[in-house]
Amino acid sequence: MRDRETNDREERAQAGGSAALDLNLLRTFLAVYRTGSFTAAARLLGLSQPTVTTQVRALERQLGRELFQRQARGASPAPYADELASRIVQPLDSLATISGRGGAADERPPEPVHLAGPREFLTLSVLPGLAPLVDGGVRLRITPGLTEPLLDGLRAGRHDLVIATFRPRGRALAAVPLGDEEFVLVAAPSWAERIGGPARISAVGPAALHGVPLVAYAEDLPIVRRYWRHVFGRRLVCQPAVTMPDLNAVRAAVLGGTGFTVLPRYLCTAELTSGALVLLHDPDDPPINTAFLVQRPGAAVNPHVALVRDHLLRAGQGY
């Protein structure tokens, strides 16, 4: 019995030892919760992995609850961990922002904020408005990509914030609506004239596009198929003539007269205004997709994350 008490004292000393250090235990818990990994949390906090493990075990003993289920790759939050995170994340967020403290290295400036999202949305809608943040001392690391792998990176601790094209499933990631993007059916003026313009599509539907090459983002046509189902109420049977996993490249091809496509309106507003592209159809209920700003609960280990998040949410009202 005495040996066990001695071991408990040693573990408490490594975890912090006193009630005043319970806040550190909670910070460590949130770091593991947000990264999904004891190793990634240790890197984030500037601690050793055994210390992170010891601190989480100390908190589990204090609470009398299991917080994580250890797995071969990472750690999965137990049911009580979700409840605990939801209760403490806002107070710790506020404390970190006020004090500028994010972990072990309190004297260092905050780490760069790692923001990820769709390349085109980042380029046209987000990056032009980041100057005030950078002027205020925020450092940013921007990663473009597809939503699924970016969310995997968020769970693994490689990103702080992700702009996602859909709301992620589960409760481990916190998502709030950021803005809506409208999809439009467009072509160069030469093709619009050849098919009879928007009036013919309104009269006969998508049959007017028979024989016009389709330029698409991907072979499975996710954007175009969604437009067809929503607007025309039917399944798309057209095969793409050109595919390119870059919406800017798709736009460039259509501008050059390659064929027709479906694009987010924000990506081609200037071309529609100038007449370089023609809006082939103007339905009363155009397809809309909501973008979400996603982060892990507890992501305020870096106080600048909250600054970037709030800036994006304010700017999102104009997207």
Residue pairs with C-beta under 8 A, 6 or more apart in sequence:
11 54
11 57
11 58
12 58
14 51
14 54
14 55
15 21
15 25
15 51
15 54
15 55
15 57
15 58
16 22
16 24
16 25
16 55
16 58
22 59
22 62
23 92
24 55
25 55
25 56
25 58
25 59
25 62
26 59
26 88
26 92
27 45
27 92
27 103
27 301
28 41
28 45
28 47
28 52
28 55
28 56
28 59
29 55
29 56
29 59
29 67
29 81
29 84
29 85
29 298
30 85
30 88
30 89
30 92
30 297
30 298
30 301
31 41
31 44
31 45
31 52
31 103
31 298
31 301
32 38
32 41
32 52
32 56
32 67
32 68
32 75
33 77
33 81
33 85
33 172
33 296
33 297
33 298
34 41
34 157
34 295
34 296
34 297
34 298
34 299
34 301
35 41
35 44
35 155
35 156
35 157
35 296
36 74
36 75
36 76
36 155
36 156
36 157
36 172
37 73
37 74
37 75
37 156
37 157
38 49
38 52
38 53
38 56
38 75
39 49
40 74
40 156
40 157
41 47
41 52
41 157
42 48
42 49
42 51
42 52
43 157
44 103
44 157
44 301
45 52
45 103
45 104
45 301
46 103
46 104
46 105
47 104
56 67
56 68
59 67
60 66
60 67
63 80
63 84
65 78
65 80
66 78
66 80
67 77
67 78
67 80
67 81
67 84
68 75
68 76
68 77
68 78
68 81
69 75
69 76
69 77
69 78
74 156
77 85
77 172
82 171
82 172
85 297
85 298
86 297
89 297
89 298
89 300
92 298
92 300
93 300
93 306
95 101
96 102
96 300
96 301
96 302
96 303
96 306
97 300
97 303
97 306
97 307
100 106
100 110
100 303
101 303
102 110
102 111
102 300
102 301
102 302
102 303
103 301
109 137
110 138
110 139
110 302
110 303
110 304
111 139
111 302
111 304
112 139
112 140
112 141
113 138
113 139
113 140
113 141
113 160
113 161
113 302
113 304
113 305
113 307
113 308
114 141
114 143
114 158
114 159
114 160
114 161
115 122
115 126
115 140
115 141
115 142
115 143
115 159
115 160
115 161
115 162
115 163
115 308
116 142
116 143
116 144
116 145
116 150
116 153
116 154
116 159
116 161
116 162
116 163
117 126
117 144
117 145
117 150
117 162
117 163
117 164
117 291
118 144
118 145
118 146
118 147
118 163
118 165
119 144
119 145
119 246
119 247
119 248
120 246
120 247
120 248
120 264
120 267
121 163
121 181
121 264
121 266
121 291
122 142
122 144
122 163
123 144
123 248
124 266
124 267
125 179
125 266
125 319
126 163
126 312
126 315
127 142
129 311
129 315
130 140
130 311
132 311
133 140
133 307
133 308
133 311
134 140
136 307
138 304
138 307
138 308
139 304
140 308
143 150
143 153
143 158
143 159
147 162
147 164
147 165
147 166
150 159
150 162
150 164
151 162
151 164
151 168
151 173
151 294
153 159
153 162
154 160
154 161
154 162
154 173
154 294
154 295
154 296
155 172
155 173
155 296
160 295
160 299
160 302
160 305
160 308
161 293
161 294
161 295
161 299
161 305
161 308
161 309
161 312
162 293
162 294
162 295
163 178
163 291
163 292
163 293
163 294
163 312
164 175
164 291
164 292
164 293
164 294
165 289
165 291
165 292
166 292
167 175
167 290
167 292
168 175
168 292
168 294
172 296
172 297
173 294
173 295
173 296
173 297
174 294
174 295
174 296
174 297
175 292
175 293
175 294
176 292
176 293
176 313
177 290
177 291
177 292
177 293
177 316
178 290
178 291
178 292
178 293
178 312
178 313
178 316
178 319
179 290
179 291
179 316
179 317
179 318
179 319
180 288
180 289
180 290
180 291
180 319
181 264
181 265
181 266
181 288
181 289
181 291
181 319
182 264
182 265
182 286
182 287
182 288
183 223
183 226
183 227
183 262
183 263
183 264
183 265
183 286
183 287
183 288
183 289
184 262
184 263
184 264
184 265
184 268
184 272
184 279
184 286
185 201
185 227
185 231
185 260
185 261
185 262
185 279
185 280
185 281
186 254
186 260
186 261
186 262
186 263
186 268
186 271
186 272
186 277
186 278
186 279
186 280
187 195
187 212
187 254
187 259
187 260
187 261
187 277
187 278
187 280
188 254
188 255
188 256
188 257
188 276
188 277
188 278
189 275
189 276
189 277
189 278
190 257
191 212
191 257
191 259
191 260
191 278
192 198
192 278
192 280
194 212
195 201
195 208
195 209
195 212
195 280
196 208
197 278
197 280
198 278
198 279
198 280
198 281
198 282
200 208
201 208
201 209
201 280
201 281
202 281
205 232
206 228
206 232
206 234
209 238
209 260
209 280
212 259
212 260
213 241
213 242
213 258
213 259
213 260
214 221
214 224
214 238
214 239
214 240
214 241
214 242
214 259
214 260
214 261
215 240
215 241
215 242
215 243
215 244
215 250
215 253
215 254
215 258
215 259
215 260
215 261
216 223
216 224
216 240
216 242
216 243
216 244
216 250
216 261
217 223
217 243
217 244
217 245
217 246
217 247
217 250
218 243
218 245
219 240
219 243
221 236
221 240
223 262
223 263
224 236
224 238
224 261
224 262
225 235
225 236
226 287
226 289
227 262
227 287
228 234
228 235
228 236
229 235
229 236
230 285
230 286
230 287
231 281
231 283
231 285
231 286
231 287
241 258
241 259
242 253
242 258
242 259
244 250
244 253
247 263
247 264
247 267
248 267
250 261
250 263
251 261
251 263
251 267
251 268
251 271
251 277
253 259
253 261
254 260
254 261
254 263
254 277
255 271
255 276
255 277
260 280
264 289
265 272
266 319
268 277
270 276
271 277
272 278
272 279
291 316
291 319
293 309
293 312
293 313
293 316
295 305
295 309
299 305
300 306
